[in-house]
Amino acid sequence: MNDSANQSMTRERSPDESAGSAGEPDAQQAEPPQGSLFLKVFPSIMLPMFLAVADQTIVATALPTIASDLGEIERVSWVVVSYLIANTIAAPVYGRLGDSYGRRSMMTMALGLFITGSVLCALAPNIEFLTAARVLQGFGGGGLMTLSQALIGETIPPRERGRYQGYLAAVSVSSSTFGPVAGGYLTQAFGWRSIFLVNVPLGLAAVVLVLRLQARPGDRRRTTFDTPGLVLFILFVSPVILALEQLQRMDTKTLPMTLGLFAFGILALVVLLWQEKRNTSPLIPPRLFQQPSIWRCNGLAACHGAALVSLITFLPIYLRAIRGATPSQTGLLLLPLMFGIGVGSMITGQLVTRTGRTALFPSFGLIGATAGLLFLAFWIPHLSMTELPLVFGIIALCLGTVMGVVQVTVQAVAGPRMLGTGAAMVQFSRSVGAAFGTAAVGAILFSLLAASDRATANLFGTIIDQGPDAIAALPAARQAVVQSEIAEAFRSAFIAIAAFTSIEALLAWSLPLRRLQ
């Protein structure tokens, strides 16, 4: 079968194609030279995305100092969880409003909320005020990532989007790497409040760059806002994320509350789905998810978030507990993992632009990632400290084939009227998948330790703090048992992460849209 026939068989119609070509962006009708397009569009989208990603990681290294300064250490996790909940809730709201009122104006509003929230965070006198300010900051930050992705779809021709998705992935990875380093330096040199104040000049610069973009009118046929849908969405997201955060602690005392939160969230989801089917202008259009490529891409995003964030979370624990790596050594060992994802995304983006093929790359890339994770699970005890970064880098290159293709596919199928909604649901799926995956892998790791030997489980916190020295202090006969039990628990954790990538691979191979027009 020739390529043209294959294209006509695999291409899906977007929900809005029946409306004709009137809604197509002007950029796709008269394409400017690629050099000028890059200089005008990419910096305007890059900086907001950089702020959105970096702010999720820059706070982590400052949490001990914040707890020491403001007190109430038992509530310091609110600073992270409140931002995550607000960020997740805001994503589909900005996607929907951007589709209706124009994405440039909504990006400016999101940056305004983000800057205001950052200033209030820096002025916070206590944990409660800081948590409330982080909610406001999260409502702004939730729009930055979603609208950046939608603006790519609005301003860049379809075949060029793969290239730009690769560039954005590189920005995302570099900001993820920059965040903890910058957070530690700023906290040590200027105090924890500086990690929020640094957002002010960067945010103002982002506003100036965004205003350079051409203002495109939204689809005024979709100006009715689905308030009941938003309320139900909040009632679904908030308890589920809180339950996942509690699940990571593996505390049996909180299990009834965790199950109650899950049950409430699932009930809200059922009512939300019923509400969205009845609403003429839904927050989350059900017909969008009737497209096989859309729901498969959201499944890919969820599994990708679960695998990647779990890997980044638990590899440092392994390196500390088993290999005795210091925090600085761990950072160096994980650099190939972070940069590999960026390089893999850039290469994939270039190949998508040149060939038009999309699903081919994650289909094979995820097979490689799954094989690499299984190799890691069974062979990591035999790898030296110089060989580990090489394996991490190979796995990362394979994982880098996913998210750019997911965004390009969703943009192609959703159509110009629903670019924002499609991008928002991808972001939402990735966030929830990351929370669920981290909680699930953590539950497997710690439950296996508890099931094998309660003494080992109790000792594990000391081992993470002191490294192999804590094991060396044990009697000789006990050392081998503890090392074996911990190694077995980590093997199961890596196998669980490989399970996420194997599900991703199945979804990638079943994507109907495999080549762009």
Residue pairs with C-beta under 8 A, 6 or more apart in sequence:
1 9
3 515
6 514
6 515
7 515
7 517
10 512
10 513
10 514
10 515
11 513
11 515
11 517
12 291
12 292
12 293
12 413
12 512
12 513
14 291
14 412
14 413
14 414
14 415
14 418
15 285
15 287
15 288
15 291
15 414
15 415
15 417
15 418
16 23
16 414
16 415
16 416
16 417
16 418
17 415
19 417
23 219
23 415
23 416
23 417
24 416
25 154
25 155
25 216
25 416
26 216
27 37
27 154
27 155
27 156
27 157
28 157
28 158
31 37
31 157
34 160
37 155
37 156
37 160
40 212
40 213
41 151
41 152
41 155
41 156
41 164
41 213
42 164
42 167
43 209
44 151
44 209
44 210
44 212
44 213
45 148
45 151
45 152
45 168
46 148
46 167
46 168
46 171
47 202
47 205
47 206
47 209
48 107
48 110
48 111
48 144
48 147
48 148
48 206
48 210
49 144
49 145
49 148
49 168
49 171
49 172
49 175
50 171
50 174
50 175
50 202
51 114
51 141
51 144
51 175
51 199
51 202
51 203
51 206
52 141
52 144
52 145
52 148
53 145
53 171
53 172
53 175
53 176
53 179
54 175
54 176
54 178
54 179
54 182
55 83
55 114
55 137
55 141
55 179
55 199
56 83
56 84
56 87
56 141
56 179
57 175
57 176
57 179
57 180
57 183
58 178
58 179
58 180
58 182
58 183
58 186
58 195
59 79
59 80
59 83
59 183
59 195
60 80
60 179
60 180
60 183
61 180
61 183
61 184
61 187
62 183
62 184
62 186
62 187
62 192
62 195
63 76
63 79
63 80
65 187
65 191
65 192
66 76
66 79
66 130
66 192
67 73
67 76
69 192
70 124
70 125
70 126
70 127
70 130
71 126
71 127
72 126
72 127
75 127
75 131
76 127
77 245
78 127
78 131
78 134
79 127
79 130
79 131
79 134
81 241
81 242
81 245
82 131
82 132
82 134
82 135
82 138
83 134
83 135
83 137
83 138
83 141
84 138
84 241
84 431
84 435
85 135
85 138
85 237
85 238
85 241
85 242
86 134
86 135
86 136
86 137
86 138
86 139
86 141
86 142
87 138
87 139
87 141
87 142
87 431
88 142
88 237
88 241
88 428
88 431
88 432
89 139
89 142
89 233
89 234
89 237
89 238
90 110
90 138
90 139
90 140
90 141
90 142
90 143
90 146
91 142
91 143
91 145
91 146
91 424
91 425
91 427
91 428
91 431
92 146
92 233
92 283
92 284
92 421
92 424
92 425
92 428
93 142
93 143
93 230
93 283
93 424
94 106
94 110
94 142
94 143
94 146
94 147
94 420
94 424
95 146
95 147
95 150
95 420
95 421
95 422
95 423
95 424
95 425
96 222
96 225
96 226
96 283
96 420
96 421
96 424
97 106
97 225
97 420
98 106
98 107
98 143
98 146
98 147
98 150
98 218
98 419
98 420
99 150
99 218
99 219
99 222
99 417
99 418
99 419
99 420
99 421
100 218
100 219
100 220
100 222
100 223
101 218
101 223
102 215
102 216
102 217
102 218
103 147
103 150
103 151
103 154
103 216
103 218
103 419
103 420
104 151
104 210
104 211
104 213
104 214
104 215
104 216
105 215
106 143
106 147
107 143
107 144
107 147
107 148
107 151
107 210
108 207
108 210
108 211
109 143
110 140
110 141
110 142
110 143
110 144
110 147
111 140
111 144
111 203
111 206
111 207
111 210
112 140
112 207
113 136
113 137
113 139
113 140
113 143
114 137
114 140
114 141
114 144
114 199
114 203
115 140
115 199
115 200
115 203
115 204
116 136
116 140
117 133
117 134
117 135
117 136
117 137
117 138
117 139
117 140
117 141
118 137
118 196
118 197
118 199
118 200
118 203
119 196
119 197
119 200
120 129
120 132
120 133
120 136
120 137
121 130
121 133
121 134
121 137
121 193
121 196
122 193
122 194
122 196
122 197
123 133
123 193
124 130
124 133
137 196
145 427
146 420
146 423
146 424
146 427
147 420
147 423
148 168
149 168
149 407
149 411
149 423
149 426
149 427
150 419
150 420
150 422
150 423
150 424
151 213
152 161
152 164
152 165
152 168
152 407
152 411
153 161
153 407
153 411
153 416
153 419
153 423
154 216
154 416
154 419
155 213
155 214
156 164
158 408
158 411
158 412
158 516
158 517
159 353
159 356
159 516
160 353
161 352
161 353
161 407
161 408
161 411
162 348
162 349
162 350
162 351
162 352
162 353
162 358
162 404
162 405
162 408
162 516
163 349
163 350
163 352
163 353
164 349
165 345
165 349
165 352
165 403
165 404
165 405
165 407
165 408
166 345
166 346
166 347
166 348
166 349
166 350
166 404
167 346
167 349
168 404
169 341
169 342
169 345
169 346
169 349
169 400
169 403
169 404
170 342
170 343
170 345
170 346
172 342
173 338
173 339
173 341
173 342
173 345
174 342
176 338
177 335
177 338
177 339
180 331
181 331
182 195
182 198
183 195
186 194
186 195
186 198
187 194
187 195
219 417
222 281
222 417
224 280
224 281
225 281
225 283
226 275
226 276
226 279
226 281
226 282
226 283
228 275
228 279
229 272
229 275
229 276
229 279
229 282
229 283
229 284
230 283
232 268
232 271
232 272
232 275
233 272
233 283
233 284
235 264
235 265
235 268
235 272
236 265
236 268
236 269
236 272
237 265
237 432
238 265
239 261
239 262
239 264
239 265
239 268
240 261
240 262
240 265
240 432
240 435
241 432
241 435
242 261
243 258
243 259
243 261
243 262
243 265
244 435
244 436
244 438
244 439
245 435
245 439
246 254
246 257
246 258
246 261
247 258
247 439
247 442
247 443
248 438
248 439
248 442
248 443
250 442
250 443
250 446
250 447
250 450
272 284
273 286
275 282
276 282
276 283
276 284
276 285
276 286
277 286
284 421
284 425
285 418
285 421
288 294
288 414
288 418
288 421
288 422
288 425
289 295
289 298
291 413
291 414
292 510
292 511
292 512
293 409
293 410
293 413
293 511
293 512
293 513
294 410
294 413
294 414
294 422
294 425
296 507
296 510
296 511
296 512
297 406
297 409
297 410
297 426
297 511
298 410
298 425
298 426
298 429
299 429
299 503
299 504
299 507
300 362
300 402
300 406
300 504
300 507
300 508
301 403
301 406
301 426
301 427
301 429
301 430
301 433
302 429
302 430
302 432
302 433
302 436
303 433
303 437
303 500
303 501
303 503
303 504
303 507
304 399
304 402
304 403
304 406
304 430
304 433
304 500
304 504
305 429
305 430
305 431
305 432
305 433
305 434
305 437
306 433
306 434
306 436
306 437
306 438
306 440
306 497
306 500
307 369
307 373
307 399
307 437
307 497
307 500
307 501
307 504
308 341
308 399
308 434
309 434
309 437
309 438
310 434
310 437
310 438
310 440
310 441
310 493
310 496
310 497
310 500
311 337
311 373
311 395
311 497
312 334
312 337
313 438
313 441
313 442
314 441
314 442
314 445
314 490
314 493
314 497
315 334
315 337
315 392
316 325
316 330
316 334
317 464
318 380
318 490
319 325
319 329
319 330
319 333
319 388
320 330
320 464
320 467
321 460
321 463
321 464
321 467
321 468
321 486
322 468
322 483
322 486
322 487
322 490
323 385
323 467
323 468
324 467
324 468
324 469
325 333
325 385
325 467
332 389
333 385
333 388
333 389
333 392
334 392
335 389
336 389
336 390
336 392
336 393
336 396
337 389
337 392
337 393
337 395
337 396
338 396
339 393
339 396
340 392
340 393
340 394
340 395
340 396
340 397
340 399
340 400
341 396
341 397
341 399
341 400
342 400
343 396
343 397
343 400
344 365
344 396
344 397
344 398
344 399
344 400
344 401
345 400
345 401
345 403
345 404
346 400
347 397
347 400
348 361
348 362
348 365
348 400
348 401
348 404
348 405
349 404
351 357
351 361
352 358
352 361
352 404
352 405
352 408
352 516
355 515
356 515
356 516
356 517
357 514
357 515
357 516
358 405
358 408
358 409
358 511
358 513
358 514
358 515
358 516
359 405
359 409
359 508
359 509
359 511
359 513
359 514
360 514
361 401
361 405
362 401
362 402
362 405
362 406
362 504
362 505
362 508
363 505
363 508
363 509
363 511
364 401
365 397
365 398
365 399
365 400
365 401
365 402
366 398
366 399
366 401
366 402
366 501
366 502
366 504
366 505
366 508
367 398
367 505
368 394
368 395
368 397
368 398
369 395
369 398
369 399
369 501
369 504
370 498
370 501
370 502
370 505
372 391
372 394
372 395
372 398
373 395
373 494
373 495
373 497
373 498
373 501
374 494
374 495
374 498
375 391
376 391
376 395
376 494
377 491
377 494
377 495
377 498
378 491
380 388
380 490
380 491
380 494
381 487
383 391
399 501
402 504
402 508
403 430
405 508
406 426
407 423
407 426
408 516
409 511
409 513
410 422
410 423
410 425
410 426
411 419
411 422
411 423
412 513
412 516
413 422
413 513
414 421
414 422
437 497
437 500
440 496
441 493
441 496
441 497
444 489
444 492
444 493
444 496
445 489
445 490
445 492
445 493
446 457
446 460
446 489
448 488
448 489
448 492
449 456
449 457
449 460
449 485
449 486
449 489
450 457
452 485
452 488
452 489
453 481
453 482
453 485
456 481
456 482
456 485
456 486
459 470
459 482
460 486
462 470
463 470
463 471
463 482
463 486
471 479
471 482
471 483
472 479
474 482
